[in-house]
Amino acid sequence: MRRLGFFIGVDLGATNIRVALADSSNRIHKKIRENTVRDSSGEKLIEQICSLIRRVGGRELDRVQAIGVGSIGPLDYRRGILLNPANLPVGKVPLGEFLREEFKLPVYVLNDCTTAVLGEKIFGLGKGSNNLFYVTLSSGIGGGAIVDGNLLIGKDGNAVEIGHIVVDIDGRMVCGCGGRGHWEAYCSGKNIPSFVKYLVETYPSRFLGGKIRELIKNGNLTTENLFQLAGEGDEYALKIVREVGRINAVGFANINTAYDPELITIGGAIALHNPSLILEPIISQIKEYTINRVPEIRITPLGDDIVLYGAIALAMNPPQILHQK
């Protein structure tokens, strides 16, 4: 009997790092997760990833055939270098090169959401779909696209950075990247509290009241408790969440107009923890902003592990372009 080969997938996010060991039959044997270390040089980050790979590989590490990494961007995918991500300020980190030297294995690095859409295609709702889009609504906003069966990567690996499309030409909010009016500046977990502050200061009669007033006064407003209040039916929290939802509908309409997918799946902590509050305003309002036929829009069944599944798929069967020097 032929022995199974093993593959390691790495999901490098701003908040967490997830690492998994899978075999060539797509069975995941072990998964581990840690909070992402934050250091300006990136050295501790690389050390953490290497430690997690060794732990998850264990006795099977010598049978691992390749490592796939879905990473927060922007990056240079050809060299596997992180380029000072907005939500994880670590400068330039030569992740791919270091992992190749450390483990003496092929290492493939792609943007996390590009990796995620590959995971959706292989393991999730995208089986059989040639036009597929994935959106993450989390600490940041990102996307991945498969168009006519082709995984979109871009010249540097940063295609489909949808969190940085402009949804507000007046540029009222500043994104973590420094740009104005970006989708991420309004609807990401990191930036929603700032947008709420803008709303209540600019339109107090509409958005400031109830428990929202108390949370802002005490400096305790977070994205999590905003959605919790909305889920409990708080009038003012619901108004704010619906405004966030309207802007999300604009973002999804731009996706539909630009990529014309047959299916859009959504992940990330905000969507996974608040599926109805996220889906309803998008589905009900997207038609107002797009000319193309509206696709099916669903929450991914792969949950928090979607990038991890994509990284495993990437290690097993990397796109041909990743073999080019």
C-alpha positions as CSV (number, residue, x, y, z in Angstrom):
1,M,0.0,0.0,0.0
2,R,1.3,3.4,-1.0
3,R,2.0,5.7,2.0
4,L,0.0,8.9,2.2
5,G,1.9,12.1,1.8
6,F,1.3,15.0,4.1
7,F,0.9,18.8,3.6
8,I,0.9,21.7,5.9
9,G,-1.4,24.7,5.6
10,V,-0.8,28.0,7.3
11,D,-3.4,30.8,7.8
12,L,-1.5,34.0,8.8
13,G,-3.9,36.6,10.0
14,A,-3.6,39.9,11.9
15,T,-5.3,38.3,14.9
16,N,-4.6,34.6,14.8
17,I,-2.3,32.1,13.1
18,R,-3.8,28.7,12.3
19,V,-1.7,25.7,11.1
20,A,-3.0,22.3,10.0
21,L,-1.6,19.0,8.9
22,A,-3.5,17.1,6.2
23,D,-2.8,14.1,4.1
24,S,-3.2,13.6,0.3
25,S,-6.7,12.3,0.8
26,N,-7.8,15.7,2.1
27,R,-8.1,14.5,5.7
28,I,-7.0,17.0,8.3
29,H,-5.1,15.2,11.1
30,K,-4.3,18.1,13.4
31,K,-5.0,21.8,13.8
32,I,-3.6,24.4,16.2
33,R,-4.1,28.1,16.6
34,E,-2.4,30.9,18.5
35,N,-2.7,34.7,18.7
36,T,-0.5,36.4,16.2
37,V,2.6,37.9,17.8
38,R,3.3,41.5,17.0
39,D,6.8,42.8,16.6
40,S,8.1,45.5,14.2
41,S,10.9,43.4,12.8
42,G,8.9,40.3,11.9
43,E,11.5,38.0,13.5
44,K,9.2,36.7,16.3
45,L,6.4,36.2,13.8
46,I,8.6,33.9,11.7
47,E,9.8,32.1,14.8
48,Q,6.1,31.6,15.9
49,I,5.1,30.2,12.5
50,C,8.1,27.8,12.5
51,S,7.2,26.6,16.0
52,L,3.6,26.0,15.0
53,I,4.7,24.0,11.9
54,R,6.9,21.8,13.9
55,R,4.2,21.2,16.5
56,V,1.5,20.3,14.0
57,G,3.9,18.2,11.9
58,G,5.2,16.2,14.8
59,R,6.4,12.8,13.8
60,E,5.0,13.2,10.3
61,L,7.1,16.3,9.5
62,D,9.6,14.3,7.5
63,R,6.8,13.1,5.3
64,V,5.5,16.6,4.5
65,Q,5.7,17.4,0.8
66,A,4.9,21.1,0.7
67,I,3.7,24.0,2.8
68,G,0.9,26.4,1.7
69,V,0.5,29.8,3.3
70,G,-2.5,32.1,3.1
71,S,-1.2,35.4,4.4
72,I,-2.6,38.8,5.2
73,G,-1.5,41.2,2.5
74,P,-0.2,43.1,0.7
75,L,2.7,40.8,-0.4
76,D,5.1,39.9,-3.2
77,Y,3.9,36.4,-3.9
78,R,6.8,35.5,-6.2
79,R,9.3,36.0,-3.4
80,G,6.8,35.2,-0.6
81,I,7.4,38.5,1.1
82,L,4.9,40.3,3.4
83,L,4.9,44.1,2.6
84,N,4.0,45.9,5.8
85,P,0.3,44.8,6.2
86,A,-2.0,47.6,7.4
87,N,-3.4,45.5,10.2
88,L,-0.1,43.8,11.2
89,P,2.8,46.4,11.0
90,V,5.8,44.1,10.7
91,G,7.6,45.8,7.7
92,K,9.0,43.5,5.0
93,V,9.0,39.8,6.1
94,P,10.7,37.2,3.8
95,L,8.3,34.5,4.9
96,G,8.5,32.1,2.0
97,E,12.3,32.2,1.7
98,F,12.8,31.6,5.4
99,L,10.3,28.7,5.5
100,R,11.9,27.1,2.4
101,E,15.4,27.3,4.0
102,E,14.2,26.1,7.4
103,F,12.1,23.1,6.3
104,K,13.8,22.3,2.9
105,L,10.3,22.1,1.3
106,P,8.4,23.8,-1.5
107,V,6.5,26.8,0.0
108,Y,3.7,28.6,-1.7
109,V,2.4,32.0,-0.4
110,L,-0.7,33.7,-1.5
111,N,-3.0,36.4,-0.2
112,D,-5.2,35.0,2.5
113,C,-8.5,35.6,0.7
114,T,-7.1,34.4,-2.6
115,T,-6.2,31.3,-0.7
116,A,-9.7,31.2,0.9
117,V,-11.5,31.2,-2.4
118,L,-9.4,28.2,-3.4
119,G,-10.5,26.5,-0.2
120,E,-14.2,27.3,-1.0
121,K,-13.7,25.9,-4.5
122,I,-12.1,22.6,-3.3
123,F,-13.8,22.0,0.1
124,G,-16.8,24.2,0.3
125,L,-19.8,25.6,-1.6
126,G,-17.8,26.4,-4.7
127,K,-17.4,22.8,-5.9
128,G,-18.5,22.8,-9.6
129,S,-18.5,26.6,-9.7
130,N,-16.3,28.4,-12.3
131,N,-17.2,32.0,-11.2
132,L,-16.8,32.3,-7.5
133,F,-16.0,35.1,-5.1
134,Y,-15.2,35.0,-1.4
135,V,-15.4,38.0,1.0
136,T,-14.1,38.2,4.6
137,L,-15.6,40.7,7.0
138,S,-13.3,40.6,9.9
139,S,-10.6,42.9,11.5
140,G,-10.1,43.9,7.8
141,I,-12.0,43.3,4.6
142,G,-10.6,41.1,1.8
143,G,-11.7,39.1,-1.2
144,G,-10.7,36.3,-3.5
145,A,-12.0,35.5,-7.0
146,I,-12.1,32.6,-9.4
147,V,-13.3,33.8,-12.9
148,D,-14.0,31.4,-15.7
149,G,-12.2,28.7,-13.7
150,N,-9.0,30.9,-13.2
151,L,-7.7,31.9,-9.8
152,L,-7.0,35.7,-9.9
153,I,-3.6,36.5,-8.4
154,G,-2.3,39.8,-10.0
155,K,1.2,41.0,-10.8
156,D,2.3,40.9,-7.1
157,G,-0.3,38.7,-5.6
158,N,-2.6,41.5,-4.5
159,A,-5.5,41.2,-6.9
160,V,-9.0,41.6,-5.4
161,E,-7.9,43.8,-2.4
162,I,-11.5,44.8,-2.2
163,G,-11.2,46.3,1.3
164,H,-9.5,49.2,-0.4
165,I,-12.1,50.0,-3.0
166,V,-13.6,53.4,-2.6
167,V,-17.2,53.4,-1.3
168,D,-17.3,57.0,-0.2
169,I,-16.0,59.6,-2.7
170,D,-16.1,62.3,0.1
171,G,-13.4,60.2,1.9
172,R,-14.9,60.8,5.3
173,M,-13.1,58.0,7.0
174,V,-9.4,57.1,6.8
175,C,-8.3,53.5,6.2
176,G,-5.5,51.8,8.1
177,C,-3.5,51.9,4.8
178,G,-3.8,55.7,4.8
179,G,-6.3,55.9,1.9
180,R,-9.6,57.7,2.3
181,G,-13.1,56.4,1.7
182,H,-12.1,52.7,1.6
183,W,-14.7,50.1,2.3
184,E,-12.5,48.7,5.1
185,A,-12.5,52.1,6.9
186,Y,-16.3,51.8,7.4
187,C,-17.2,48.2,7.8
188,S,-14.2,46.2,9.2
189,G,-14.1,45.1,12.8
190,K,-11.1,47.3,13.5
191,N,-12.7,50.4,12.1
192,I,-16.5,50.2,12.8
193,P,-16.1,51.9,16.2
194,S,-14.5,54.9,14.5
195,F,-17.3,55.0,11.9
196,V,-19.9,54.8,14.7
197,K,-18.2,57.8,16.4
198,Y,-18.5,59.7,13.2
199,L,-22.1,58.8,12.8
200,V,-23.2,59.8,16.3
201,E,-21.2,63.0,16.2
202,T,-22.6,64.0,12.8
203,Y,-26.1,62.7,13.1
204,P,-26.8,62.5,16.9
205,S,-30.6,62.6,16.6
206,R,-30.6,59.6,14.4
207,F,-27.8,57.4,15.8
208,L,-27.1,58.4,19.4
209,G,-29.4,56.9,22.1
210,G,-30.1,53.9,24.3
211,K,-27.2,51.8,25.3
212,I,-25.1,53.2,22.5
213,R,-24.9,56.5,24.3
214,E,-23.7,54.8,27.5
215,L,-21.1,52.7,25.7
216,I,-19.6,55.7,23.9
217,K,-19.7,57.8,27.0
218,N,-17.7,55.1,28.9
219,G,-15.4,54.4,26.0
220,N,-16.5,50.8,25.8
221,L,-18.0,50.6,22.3
222,T,-16.6,47.7,20.3
223,T,-17.8,46.0,17.1
224,E,-18.7,43.0,19.1
225,N,-21.0,44.7,21.5
226,L,-22.5,46.9,18.8
227,F,-23.7,43.7,17.0
228,Q,-24.7,42.2,20.2
229,L,-27.0,45.1,21.0
230,A,-28.4,45.0,17.4
231,G,-29.1,41.3,17.8
232,E,-31.0,42.1,21.0
233,G,-33.1,44.6,19.1
234,D,-31.6,47.9,20.4
235,E,-33.1,50.6,18.2
236,Y,-30.0,52.7,17.8
237,A,-27.6,49.8,17.4
238,L,-29.8,48.4,14.6
239,K,-29.8,51.8,12.8
240,I,-26.0,51.8,12.9
241,V,-25.7,48.1,11.8
242,R,-28.1,48.8,8.9
243,E,-25.9,51.8,7.8
244,V,-22.9,49.5,7.9
245,G,-25.0,47.0,5.9
246,R,-25.9,49.6,3.3
247,I,-22.2,50.3,2.7
248,N,-21.6,46.5,2.6
249,A,-24.3,46.3,-0.1
250,V,-22.3,48.9,-2.1
251,G,-19.2,46.9,-1.8
252,F,-20.9,43.7,-2.8
253,A,-22.5,45.4,-5.8
254,N,-19.0,46.5,-6.9
255,I,-17.9,42.9,-6.7
256,N,-20.8,41.8,-8.7
257,T,-20.3,44.4,-11.4
258,A,-16.6,43.8,-11.7
259,Y,-16.4,40.0,-11.5
260,D,-19.9,38.7,-12.3
261,P,-19.8,35.7,-10.0
262,E,-22.4,33.0,-9.8
263,L,-21.8,32.6,-6.0
264,I,-20.4,34.9,-3.3
265,T,-19.6,33.3,0.0
266,I,-18.8,35.3,3.1
267,G,-16.6,34.6,6.1
268,G,-14.7,36.4,8.8
269,A,-15.7,36.9,12.4
270,I,-18.3,39.6,11.9
271,A,-20.2,37.6,9.3
272,L,-19.8,34.2,11.0
273,H,-21.0,35.6,14.4
274,N,-23.9,37.7,13.0
275,P,-25.1,36.0,9.8
276,S,-28.6,37.5,9.6
277,L,-27.5,41.0,10.5
278,I,-24.9,40.8,7.8
279,L,-26.7,39.0,5.0
280,E,-30.1,40.8,5.1
281,P,-29.1,44.3,4.3
282,I,-26.7,43.1,1.5
283,I,-29.3,40.9,-0.1
284,S,-32.1,43.4,0.2
285,Q,-30.1,46.4,-1.1
286,I,-27.5,45.1,-3.6
287,K,-29.9,45.4,-6.6
288,E,-29.9,49.2,-6.1
289,Y,-26.2,49.5,-6.9
290,T,-25.3,46.8,-9.6
291,I,-26.3,46.3,-13.2
292,N,-25.4,42.6,-13.3
293,R,-27.7,39.8,-12.3
294,V,-27.4,39.3,-8.5
295,P,-25.7,36.0,-7.6
296,E,-26.4,33.7,-4.7
297,I,-24.8,35.1,-1.5
298,R,-24.2,32.7,1.4
299,I,-22.1,32.3,4.5
300,T,-19.3,29.9,4.0
301,P,-19.7,26.5,5.7
302,L,-15.9,26.3,6.3
303,G,-16.1,28.9,9.0
304,D,-12.9,30.2,10.6
305,D,-10.9,27.5,8.8
306,I,-11.5,28.6,5.3
307,V,-8.1,30.1,4.7
308,L,-6.6,27.0,6.3
309,Y,-8.4,24.7,3.9
310,G,-7.3,26.9,1.1
311,A,-3.7,26.8,2.2
312,I,-3.9,23.0,2.3
313,A,-5.3,23.0,-1.3
314,L,-2.5,25.4,-2.3
315,A,0.2,23.1,-0.9
316,M,-1.4,20.1,-2.6
317,N,-2.0,21.6,-6.0
318,P,-0.4,25.1,-6.5
319,P,-1.4,27.1,-9.5
320,Q,1.1,26.8,-12.4
321,I,2.0,30.4,-12.1
322,L,3.6,29.8,-8.7
323,H,6.1,27.5,-10.3
324,Q,7.4,30.3,-12.6
325,K,10.5,32.2,-11.5
